[in-house]
Amino acid sequence: MNKTLSRVGALCLGALVFFGCQKEEDMQPITASASQDATQNCYTIDFENFTASNFPITQVSGPYGTVGIMAMKRAEGVTSDNYSSENVARVYDARVHTGDDGHDLGVPDELGKMLIANHYTPAQVAANPSLAGPNDNAWGATLRLDFSAIAHPVTLNSIQVVDIDTDDMENESYVRVIDASGKVYNFPLTMYPNEGSVQTVTMNVANAKTLIVVFDGANRSVGSGAIDNINFCVNIPDQPTGCTRTQGYWKNHATGKKANPAWGSLHDDMFFNSGMTYLQILNAAPKGGDAYIILAHQYIAAKLNVAAGASMPANVLTVYNNATTYFNGGSSPSRSTLIQWAEILDAYNNGRMGVPHCD
C-alpha cells in the first residue's frame, strides 16, 4: 500500500478550529452528497509522516493546508461520558508492536501508522520511560479531525477504522460527520469476532467540517481502536465565482442588523492562539506596525470572502495556506514575509487579484 500523503490535483487549505457538541435533534439521516460542478482535489491522510515521539499530535498538514486533530480518552473504570480534556492523539505503528496492542492493532500491519488515543498522557510518558511506547486507551475515546477552515467545500469520502470487535463489546462505536450547516451524520461501526479487524466506512458527506470517531462499548467501560486513510476531496470551482470585500466592510458587518451571514458565529470564535476573537482581532490596531495583526486583518477578510462565495485563485490560496501554518505556530517567517503575505491577501480582498470587488 502506498502510504505517502497523496494528492490528486491542485491546492487547497485548512486550519485548526475546534468544535462543540451537537444536539441530538439536529441529527439528519444519511443522504447522497450533492453533485459537484467543480474540480476535485483529493487527498488521503495516512499519518505516515509522524513518529511515536510526535505526541500529542495537534494537526496534520499537506498541500491542502492544515487539519486539526484532537483525541480525548476516558479514565479507567469511569462509566460516564466524561472524557479528559487533554489531547492524547498519537500514532501507533502496526509494524512495531508496543504496549499490549500487538494482538489487535498489530494485526493489520499493512496499514503502517494509524492514529490512536493514547492510554497515558504526555506528562505521564515524559515522567516514566517505561510508558514511552504508543498504547491505545482501552476504556473509550473520541478522536476528532477538523476541516472547518478549508476555503472551499470539503467532501469526506471514507475512513478506515481498526479493531472494533465483539471481545471488547464495542457495540456503541461510530463515525460522525458534521457539515457546514451543523447537520450531523452518523455511521455505526460493525463489530467483528476477530481482533485487528479493518473496516472501511464510506461517508460521502459534502460540505463537511468535522469528523468524529467514538470508541465505546457496553456500560461505557470499553472501547479502543485506531483510524487511518481518511480520504477527502476539496471542491474548487472551475470558473471564478463571487466578489470580494475589504476588511473594513467585514468589521462593520459582523453583528446587528447589518450583519453579513457569512460571519456565522465566527465573530465570537477564538482566532487561533491569539487570546482574542476574530472580531476583536479585526478591531485591533496594529500598534507599532504589528505584522501579526496586519496579516490577521487580511486573512480574516479573505476567509469571510470565501465563506460568502468568492473563489480564490491558486496563488492566493498558497499564501493563505502559509498564513494558516504561521497562525497555527507551525512556522516563523520574517516580518517582511508576513507583510508581503498581507499585501497579497489585501489585493485579493480589494478585487485586484482574482474575482472583482463587490459593487
C-alpha positions, 0 to 999 in steps of 0.5 A: 500500500502506498502510504505517502500523503497523496494528492490528486490535483491542485491546492487547497487549505485548512486550519485548526478550529475546534468544535462543540457538541451537537444536539441530538435533534439536529441529527439528519439521516444519511443522504447522497452528497450533492453533485459537484460542478467543480474540480476535485482535489483529493487527498488521503491522510495516512499519518505516515509522516509522524513518529511515536515521539510526535505526541500529542499530535495537534494537526496534520498538514499537506498541500491542502493546508492544515487539519486539526486533530484532537483525541480525548480518552476516558479514565479507567473504570469511569462509566460516564461520558466524561472524557479528559480534556487533554489531547492524547492523539498519537500514532501507533505503528502496526509494524512495531508492536508496543504496549499490549496492542500487538494482538489487535492493532498489530494485526493489520500491519499493512496499514503502517501508522494509524492514529490512536488515543493514547492510554497515558498522557504526555506528562505521564510518558515524559515522567516514566520511560517505561510508558514511552511506547504508543498504547491505545486507551482501552476504556473509550475515546473520541478522536476528532479531525477538523476541516472547518477552515478549508476555503472551499467545500470539503467532501469526506469520502471514507475512513478506515477504522481498526479493531472494533470487535465483539471481545471488547463489546464495542457495540456503541462505536461510530463515525460522525460527520458534521457539515457546514450547516451543523447537520450531523451524520452518523455511521455505526461501526460493525463489530467483528469476532476477530481482533485487528479487524479493518473496516472501511466506512464510506461517508460521502458527506459534502460540505463537511467540517468535522469528523468524529470517531467514538470508541465505546462499548457496553456500560461505557467501560470499553472501547479502543481502536485506531483510524487511518486513510481518511480520504477527502476531496476539496471542491474548487470551482472551475470558473471564478465565482463571487466578489470580494470585500475589504476588511473594513466592510467585514468589521462593520458587518459582523453583528446587528442588523447589518450583519453579513451571514457569512460571519456565522458565529465566527465573530465570537470564535477564538482566532487561533492562539491569539487570546482574542476573537476574530472580531476583536482581532479585526478591531485591533490596531496594529500598534507599532506596525504589528505584522501579526495583526496586519496579516490577521486583518487580511486573512480574516477578510479573505476567509469571510470572502470565501465563506460568502462565495468568492473563489480564490485563485491558486496563488492566493490560496498558497499564501493563505495556506502559509498564513494558516501554518504561521497562525497555527505556530507551525512556522516563523517567517520574517516580518517582511514575509508576513507583510508581503503575505498581507499585501497579497491577501489585501489585493485579493480582498480589494478585487485586484487579484482574482474575482472583482470587488463587490459593487 
